[in-house]
Amino acid sequence: MSEALPTDPGLRRVGLFWARYEARDWAGAEALLHPQASCRWRATRERFDGPTAIVHVNAVYPEGWSIHLLELHRLAPQLVLSLVRVDHEGRSFWAHSHFRFEQEWIAQIDEYWSDATEAPAWREGLPGRSLTPPDARPGLPLDPALWA
C-alpha cells in the first residue's frame, strides 16, 4: 500500500477507527460503530456485542501498545479488510480484520489475531526454508485528523 491515504470512504472509516484506537480516543472509536455492532475474535471464539463492549475490551488491554496500520483493501461494496501489527512489550501481534458496514456505520468486525513465535524445530533444514527479519513496517500515519 502506498503512503498516500486512501480516498474511499469505507477505507477512510476503518483508518479512522484504528487511528482513534491508537490515540486512545475510546468515545470517538465507539461513535463509528453501529448501535448493534458486534466483533468476533475467531481464534479465541469470543464475541463482543454492542459498541461499548467492543471498545471496552480494547480500552482495558494492558497499556504500552502501538498500532501500525499496514494494509487496507476494499473487498466488496460493504466490506473492508485491514491488516494491523500491534507492538507491545517487545512482542508483535497481527490482526486481519474484516469490517462490514451498514451505511456509514461499522456493523460487524471479524478478527483473526496471531502473534510472533519461534518456528517449530521440525521445520529446521527443510528445503527452501529461510528465516525472515521481523516485520518493522511503519504503516500509514494514525493521526485521527488525517482520517476524518
ROVOTOR-487682 format. One record per atom (N, C-alpha, C): residue in one letter; chain; atom name; y, z, x. Coordinates in steps of 0.05 Angstrom, whole numbers, plus 5000, padded with zeros to 4 digits. Example, Ala and Ser with C-alpha at 12.3 -4.5 7.8 and 13.67 -1.06 7.14 Angstrom:
BEGIN
MARLUM r c  a    Y    Z    X
MARLUM A A  N 4886 5156 5264
MARLUM A A CA 4910 5156 5246
MARLUM A A  C 4934 5156 5264
MARLUM S A  N 4955 5142 5257
MARLUM S A CA 4979 5143 5273
MARLUM S A  C 5001 5157 5258
// end
This chain:
BEGIN
MARLUM r c  a    Y    Z    X
MARLUM M A  N 4977 5000 5017
MARLUM M A CA 5000 5000 5000
MARLUM M A  C 5025 5000 5018
MARLUM S A  N 5044 4984 5011
MARLUM S A CA 5068 4982 5027
MARLUM S A  C 5085 5008 5023
MARLUM E A  N 5105 5011 5041
MARLUM E A CA 5122 5035 5039
MARLUM E A  C 5142 5033 5016
MARLUM A A  N 5146 5009 5004
MARLUM A A CA 5164 5006 4982
MARLUM A A  C 5152 5020 4957
MARLUM L A  N 5168 5035 4943
MARLUM L A CA 5158 5048 4919
MARLUM L A  C 5153 5027 4897
MARLUM P A  N 5133 5031 4881
MARLUM P A CA 5127 5011 4860
MARLUM P A  C 5148 5012 4838
MARLUM T A  N 5150 4989 4824
MARLUM T A CA 5168 4987 4801
MARLUM T A  C 5154 4991 4775
MARLUM D A  N 5128 4988 4774
MARLUM D A CA 5112 4991 4750
MARLUM D A  C 5116 5019 4739
MARLUM P A  N 5123 5021 4713
MARLUM P A CA 5129 5048 4701
MARLUM P A  C 5106 5067 4702
MARLUM G A  N 5081 5058 4698
MARLUM G A CA 5058 5076 4700
MARLUM G A  C 5053 5086 4728
MARLUM L A  N 5056 5069 4748
MARLUM L A CA 5053 5077 4775
MARLUM L A  C 5075 5097 4783
MARLUM R A  N 5099 5092 4774
MARLUM R A CA 5121 5110 4779
MARLUM R A  C 5116 5137 4766
MARLUM R A  N 5105 5137 4742
MARLUM R A CA 5100 5162 4728
MARLUM R A  C 5080 5179 4743
MARLUM V A  N 5059 5166 4753
MARLUM V A CA 5039 5181 4769
MARLUM V A  C 5051 5190 4796
MARLUM G A  N 5067 5173 4809
MARLUM G A CA 5081 5182 4833
MARLUM G A  C 5099 5206 4828
MARLUM L A  N 5113 5205 4806
MARLUM L A CA 5130 5228 4799
MARLUM L A  C 5113 5253 4794
MARLUM F A  N 5090 5250 4781
MARLUM F A CA 5072 5273 4776
MARLUM F A  C 5065 5286 4802
MARLUM W A  N 5055 5270 4822
MARLUM W A CA 5048 5281 4848
MARLUM W A  C 5072 5292 4863
MARLUM A A  N 5095 5279 4860
MARLUM A A CA 5119 5289 4873
MARLUM A A  C 5127 5316 4862
MARLUM R A  N 5124 5320 4836
MARLUM R A CA 5131 5346 4824
MARLUM R A  C 5111 5367 4832
MARLUM Y A  N 5086 5360 4835
MARLUM Y A CA 5066 5379 4846
MARLUM Y A  C 5074 5388 4874
MARLUM E A  N 5080 5368 4891
MARLUM E A CA 5087 5374 4919
MARLUM E A  C 5112 5392 4920
MARLUM A A  N 5131 5388 4902
MARLUM A A CA 5155 5404 4901
MARLUM A A  C 5151 5431 4887
MARLUM R A  N 5127 5436 4877
MARLUM R A CA 5120 5460 4861
MARLUM R A  C 5138 5462 4836
MARLUM D A  N 5145 5439 4825
MARLUM D A CA 5161 5437 4801
MARLUM D A  C 5141 5436 4778
MARLUM W A  N 5130 5459 4771
MARLUM W A CA 5109 5460 4751
MARLUM W A  C 5118 5452 4723
MARLUM A A  N 5142 5461 4715
MARLUM A A CA 5152 5453 4689
MARLUM A A  C 5157 5423 4688
MARLUM G A  N 5167 5412 4709
MARLUM G A CA 5171 5383 4710
MARLUM G A  C 5145 5367 4708
MARLUM A A  N 5124 5377 4722
MARLUM A A CA 5098 5364 4720
MARLUM A A  C 5087 5366 4692
MARLUM E A  N 5089 5389 4680
MARLUM E A CA 5079 5393 4653
MARLUM E A  C 5092 5375 4633
MARLUM A A  N 5118 5369 4637
MARLUM A A CA 5133 5353 4619
MARLUM A A  C 5123 5324 4619
MARLUM L A  N 5108 5315 4639
MARLUM L A CA 5097 5288 4640
MARLUM L A  C 5071 5285 4624
MARLUM L A  N 5060 5307 4616
MARLUM L A CA 5033 5307 4603
MARLUM L A  C 5035 5307 4572
MARLUM H A  N 5017 5292 4560
MARLUM H A CA 5015 5291 4531
MARLUM H A  C 5008 5319 4521
MARLUM P A  N 5018 5327 4497
MARLUM P A CA 5011 5354 4487
MARLUM P A  C 4981 5360 4485
MARLUM Q A  N 4964 5339 4481
MARLUM Q A CA 4936 5343 4481
MARLUM Q A  C 4922 5333 4506
MARLUM A A  N 4936 5332 4528
MARLUM A A CA 4925 5322 4553
MARLUM A A  C 4901 5340 4562
MARLUM S A  N 4883 5327 4577
MARLUM S A CA 4861 5342 4589
MARLUM S A  C 4856 5331 4617
MARLUM C A  N 4844 5347 4634
MARLUM C A CA 4838 5340 4661
MARLUM C A  C 4809 5348 4667
MARLUM R A  N 4794 5329 4678
MARLUM R A CA 4766 5336 4685
MARLUM R A  C 4762 5333 4715
MARLUM W A  N 4751 5354 4727
MARLUM W A CA 4743 5354 4754
MARLUM W A  C 4713 5349 4754
MARLUM R A  N 4706 5324 4759
MARLUM R A CA 4678 5315 4755
MARLUM R A  C 4658 5330 4774
MARLUM A A  N 4666 5334 4799
MARLUM A A CA 4647 5345 4818
MARLUM A A  C 4639 5374 4811
MARLUM T A  N 4657 5389 4799
MARLUM T A CA 4651 5417 4792
MARLUM T A  C 4647 5421 4762
MARLUM R A  N 4647 5399 4747
MARLUM R A CA 4641 5399 4718
MARLUM R A  C 4660 5417 4703
MARLUM E A  N 4686 5417 4711
MARLUM E A CA 4706 5433 4697
MARLUM E A  C 4724 5415 4681
MARLUM R A  N 4735 5426 4659
MARLUM R A CA 4754 5412 4643
MARLUM R A  C 4776 5431 4636
MARLUM F A  N 4801 5422 4638
MARLUM F A CA 4825 5437 4632
MARLUM F A  C 4839 5423 4609
MARLUM D A  N 4843 5437 4587
MARLUM D A CA 4855 5425 4563
MARLUM D A  C 4883 5435 4559
MARLUM G A  N 4901 5417 4555
MARLUM G A CA 4929 5423 4550
MARLUM G A  C 4946 5422 4575
MARLUM P A  N 4971 5414 4573
MARLUM P A CA 4989 5413 4596
MARLUM P A  C 4991 5439 4612
MARLUM T A  N 4992 5461 4598
MARLUM T A CA 4995 5487 4611
MARLUM T A  C 4971 5493 4629
MARLUM A A  N 4947 5489 4618
MARLUM A A CA 4923 5494 4633
MARLUM A A  C 4920 5476 4658
MARLUM I A  N 4927 5450 4654
MARLUM I A CA 4925 5431 4676
MARLUM I A  C 4943 5439 4699
MARLUM V A  N 4968 5445 4692
MARLUM V A CA 4987 5452 4713
MARLUM V A  C 4981 5480 4725
MARLUM H A  N 4973 5499 4708
MARLUM H A CA 4968 5526 4718
MARLUM H A  C 4946 5527 4739
MARLUM V A  N 4925 5513 4736
MARLUM V A CA 4903 5514 4756
MARLUM V A  C 4913 5505 4783
MARLUM N A  N 4932 5487 4783
MARLUM N A CA 4943 5477 4809
MARLUM N A  C 4964 5497 4819
MARLUM A A  N 4980 5509 4801
MARLUM A A CA 5001 5527 4809
MARLUM A A  C 4990 5552 4822
MARLUM V A  N 4966 5561 4814
MARLUM V A CA 4954 5585 4825
MARLUM V A  C 4936 5580 4849
MARLUM Y A  N 4933 5555 4857
MARLUM Y A CA 4918 5549 4881
MARLUM Y A  C 4931 5562 4904
MARLUM P A  N 4916 5574 4923
MARLUM P A CA 4929 5587 4946
MARLUM P A  C 4949 5569 4960
MARLUM E A  N 4972 5580 4966
MARLUM E A CA 4994 5565 4977
MARLUM E A  C 4989 5556 5005
MARLUM G A  N 5005 5536 5014
MARLUM G A CA 5004 5526 5041
MARLUM G A  C 4994 5497 5043
MARLUM W A  N 4990 5484 5020
MARLUM W A CA 4980 5457 5019
MARLUM W A  C 5003 5437 5018
MARLUM S A  N 4996 5412 5026
MARLUM S A CA 5015 5390 5024
MARLUM S A  C 5000 5365 5014
MARLUM I A  N 5013 5350 4997
MARLUM I A CA 5001 5326 4985
MARLUM I A  C 5012 5301 4999
MARLUM H A  N 4994 5282 5003
MARLUM H A CA 5001 5256 5015
MARLUM H A  C 4990 5235 4995
MARLUM L A  N 5009 5221 4981
MARLUM L A CA 5001 5200 4963
MARLUM L A  C 4996 5175 4978
MARLUM L A  N 4971 5167 4980
MARLUM L A CA 4962 5145 4998
MARLUM L A  C 4961 5119 4983
MARLUM E A  N 4953 5119 4958
MARLUM E A CA 4950 5094 4943
MARLUM E A  C 4955 5098 4914
MARLUM L A  N 4966 5076 4901
MARLUM L A CA 4969 5075 4872
MARLUM L A  C 4961 5047 4863
MARLUM H A  N 4945 5046 4842
MARLUM H A CA 4935 5020 4832
MARLUM H A  C 4935 5020 4801
MARLUM R A  N 4944 4998 4790
MARLUM R A CA 4943 4994 4761
MARLUM R A  C 4915 4982 4756
MARLUM L A  N 4898 4996 4740
MARLUM L A CA 4871 4985 4735
MARLUM L A  C 4870 4971 4708
MARLUM A A  N 4887 4979 4689
MARLUM A A CA 4887 4967 4662
MARLUM A A  C 4914 4975 4650
MARLUM P A  N 4921 4963 4627
MARLUM P A CA 4947 4970 4615
MARLUM P A  C 4953 4999 4612
MARLUM Q A  N 4933 5016 4607
MARLUM Q A CA 4938 5045 4603
MARLUM Q A  C 4923 5062 4624
MARLUM L A  N 4916 5050 4647
MARLUM L A CA 4900 5064 4667
MARLUM L A  C 4911 5060 4695
MARLUM V A  N 4916 5082 4709
MARLUM V A CA 4926 5081 4737
MARLUM V A  C 4907 5098 4754
MARLUM L A  N 4902 5088 4778
MARLUM L A CA 4885 5102 4798
MARLUM L A  C 4903 5111 4821
MARLUM S A  N 4901 5136 4829
MARLUM S A CA 4915 5145 4853
MARLUM S A  C 4895 5156 4873
MARLUM L A  N 4902 5155 4898
MARLUM L A CA 4887 5168 4920
MARLUM L A  C 4907 5186 4934
MARLUM V A  N 4901 5212 4935
MARLUM V A CA 4917 5231 4950
MARLUM V A  C 4899 5245 4970
MARLUM R A  N 4913 5254 4992
MARLUM R A CA 4900 5273 5011
MARLUM R A  C 4916 5298 5009
MARLUM V A  N 4902 5320 5007
MARLUM V A CA 4915 5346 5007
MARLUM V A  C 4907 5361 5033
MARLUM D A  N 4926 5368 5049
MARLUM D A CA 4921 5383 5074
MARLUM D A  C 4927 5412 5068
MARLUM H A  N 4908 5429 5076
MARLUM H A CA 4911 5458 5071
MARLUM H A  C 4896 5473 5093
MARLUM E A  N 4911 5489 5108
MARLUM E A CA 4899 5507 5128
MARLUM E A  C 4880 5493 5147
MARLUM G A  N 4888 5470 5157
MARLUM G A CA 4872 5455 5177
MARLUM G A  C 4849 5438 5165
MARLUM R A  N 4847 5438 5139
MARLUM R A CA 4827 5421 5126
MARLUM R A  C 4840 5400 5109
MARLUM S A  N 4825 5379 5103
MARLUM S A CA 4835 5357 5086
MARLUM S A  C 4816 5353 5063
MARLUM F A  N 4828 5347 5040
MARLUM F A CA 4814 5342 5015
MARLUM F A  C 4825 5316 5003
MARLUM W A  N 4809 5300 4990
MARLUM W A CA 4818 5276 4978
MARLUM W A  C 4811 5276 4948
MARLUM A A  N 4828 5264 4933
MARLUM A A CA 4823 5260 4904
MARLUM A A  C 4829 5232 4896
MARLUM H A  N 4809 5220 4883
MARLUM H A CA 4813 5195 4868
MARLUM H A  C 4817 5204 4839
MARLUM S A  N 4840 5198 4829
MARLUM S A CA 4848 5208 4802
MARLUM S A  C 4854 5184 4784
MARLUM H A  N 4840 5184 4761
MARLUM H A CA 4845 5163 4741
MARLUM H A  C 4863 5175 4720
MARLUM F A  N 4886 5163 4716
MARLUM F A CA 4906 5172 4696
MARLUM F A  C 4905 5153 4672
MARLUM R A  N 4900 5163 4648
MARLUM R A CA 4901 5147 4624
MARLUM R A  C 4926 5155 4609
MARLUM F A  N 4940 5136 4599
MARLUM F A CA 4966 5140 4585
MARLUM F A  C 4964 5136 4555
MARLUM E A  N 4980 5150 4540
MARLUM E A CA 4987 5145 4513
MARLUM E A  C 5017 5143 4512
MARLUM Q A  N 5027 5119 4507
MARLUM Q A CA 5055 5112 4511
MARLUM Q A  C 5063 5120 4540
MARLUM E A  N 5084 5135 4543
MARLUM E A CA 5093 5143 4570
MARLUM E A  C 5080 5169 4580
MARLUM W A  N 5063 5181 4563
MARLUM W A CA 5051 5207 4570
MARLUM W A  C 5025 5204 4585
MARLUM I A  N 5020 5222 4604
MARLUM I A CA 4994 5223 4616
MARLUM I A  C 4976 5239 4597
MARLUM A A  N 4955 5226 4587
MARLUM A A CA 4938 5238 4566
MARLUM A A  C 4912 5248 4577
MARLUM Q A  N 4902 5236 4598
MARLUM Q A CA 4875 5243 4609
MARLUM Q A  C 4876 5239 4639
MARLUM I A  N 4866 5258 4654
MARLUM I A CA 4863 5256 4683
MARLUM I A  C 4833 5261 4689
MARLUM D A  N 4820 5243 4702
MARLUM D A CA 4793 5247 4713
MARLUM D A  C 4795 5246 4743
MARLUM E A  N 4787 5269 4756
MARLUM E A CA 4790 5271 4784
MARLUM E A  C 4763 5275 4798
MARLUM Y A  N 4761 5261 4821
MARLUM Y A CA 4737 5263 4838
MARLUM Y A  C 4746 5273 4865
MARLUM W A  N 4741 5298 4871
MARLUM W A CA 4750 5311 4896
MARLUM W A  C 4728 5311 4917
MARLUM S A  N 4736 5308 4942
MARLUM S A CA 4717 5311 4965
MARLUM S A  C 4733 5324 4988
MARLUM D A  N 4718 5334 5007
MARLUM D A CA 4732 5346 5030
MARLUM D A  C 4719 5335 5056
MARLUM A A  N 4734 5339 5077
MARLUM A A CA 4724 5330 5103
MARLUM A A  C 4703 5350 5114
MARLUM T A  N 4680 5339 5120
MARLUM T A CA 4658 5355 5131
MARLUM T A  C 4646 5340 5154
MARLUM E A  N 4630 5353 5170
MARLUM E A CA 4615 5340 5191
MARLUM E A  C 4593 5323 5179
MARLUM A A  N 4587 5301 5191
MARLUM A A CA 4565 5284 5182
MARLUM A A  C 4539 5299 5188
MARLUM P A  N 4519 5295 5171
MARLUM P A CA 4493 5308 5176
MARLUM P A  C 4480 5297 5202
MARLUM A A  N 4465 5315 5215
MARLUM A A CA 4453 5308 5241
MARLUM A A  C 4434 5284 5239
MARLUM W A  N 4421 5280 5216
MARLUM W A CA 4401 5259 5215
MARLUM W A  C 4413 5231 5218
MARLUM R A  N 4440 5228 5215
MARLUM R A CA 4453 5202 5218
MARLUM R A  C 4461 5196 5247
MARLUM E A  N 4459 5216 5265
MARLUM E A CA 4466 5211 5293
MARLUM E A  C 4448 5189 5304
MARLUM G A  N 4461 5171 5319
MARLUM G A CA 4446 5150 5332
MARLUM G A  C 4438 5126 5314
MARLUM L A  N 4446 5126 5289
MARLUM L A CA 4439 5103 5271
MARLUM L A  C 4454 5078 5281
MARLUM P A  N 4441 5055 5279
MARLUM P A CA 4454 5030 5287
MARLUM P A  C 4480 5025 5272
MARLUM G A  N 4501 5017 5286
MARLUM G A CA 4526 5010 5274
MARLUM G A  C 4543 5034 5266
MARLUM R A  N 4534 5058 5271
MARLUM R A CA 4549 5082 5263
MARLUM R A  C 4568 5090 5285
MARLUM S A  N 4592 5097 5277
MARLUM S A CA 4612 5109 5296
MARLUM S A  C 4628 5129 5280
MARLUM L A  N 4642 5146 5294
MARLUM L A CA 4660 5166 5281
MARLUM L A  C 4688 5155 5281
MARLUM T A  N 4702 5160 5260
MARLUM T A CA 4730 5151 5257
MARLUM T A  C 4749 5174 5261
MARLUM P A  N 4774 5169 5269
MARLUM P A CA 4793 5190 5272
MARLUM P A  C 4800 5202 5244
MARLUM P A  N 4810 5227 5244
MARLUM P A CA 4818 5239 5219
MARLUM P A  C 4839 5221 5205
MARLUM D A  N 4839 5222 5179
MARLUM D A CA 4859 5208 5163
MARLUM D A  C 4886 5222 5166
MARLUM A A  N 4905 5209 5178
MARLUM A A CA 4931 5222 5183
MARLUM A A  C 4954 5205 5171
MARLUM R A  N 4947 5187 5152
MARLUM R A CA 4968 5171 5139
MARLUM R A  C 4989 5189 5126
MARLUM P A  N 5014 5183 5130
MARLUM P A CA 5035 5200 5117
MARLUM P A  C 5037 5195 5087
MARLUM G A  N 5030 5172 5078
MARLUM G A CA 5032 5166 5049
MARLUM G A  C 5061 5160 5041
MARLUM L A  N 5064 5156 5015
MARLUM L A CA 5091 5150 5004
MARLUM L A  C 5108 5175 5003
MARLUM P A  N 5134 5172 5003
MARLUM P A CA 5151 5196 5001
MARLUM P A  C 5147 5210 4974
MARLUM L A  N 5147 5236 4974
MARLUM L A CA 5143 5251 4949
MARLUM L A  C 5168 5267 4942
MARLUM D A  N 5191 5255 4944
MARLUM D A CA 5215 5267 4934
MARLUM D A  C 5217 5259 4905
MARLUM P A  N 5217 5278 4887
MARLUM P A CA 5218 5272 4858
MARLUM P A  C 5241 5254 4850
MARLUM A A  N 5264 5256 4864
MARLUM A A CA 5287 5240 4857
MARLUM A A  C 5282 5210 4862
MARLUM L A  N 5264 5203 4880
MARLUM L A CA 5257 5175 4885
MARLUM L A  C 5240 5163 4864
MARLUM W A  N 5225 5180 4849
MARLUM W A CA 5206 5170 4829
MARLUM W A  C 5217 5171 4801
MARLUM A A  N 5237 5186 4796
MARLUM A A CA 5248 5190 4769
MARLUM A A  C 5261 5165 4758
// end
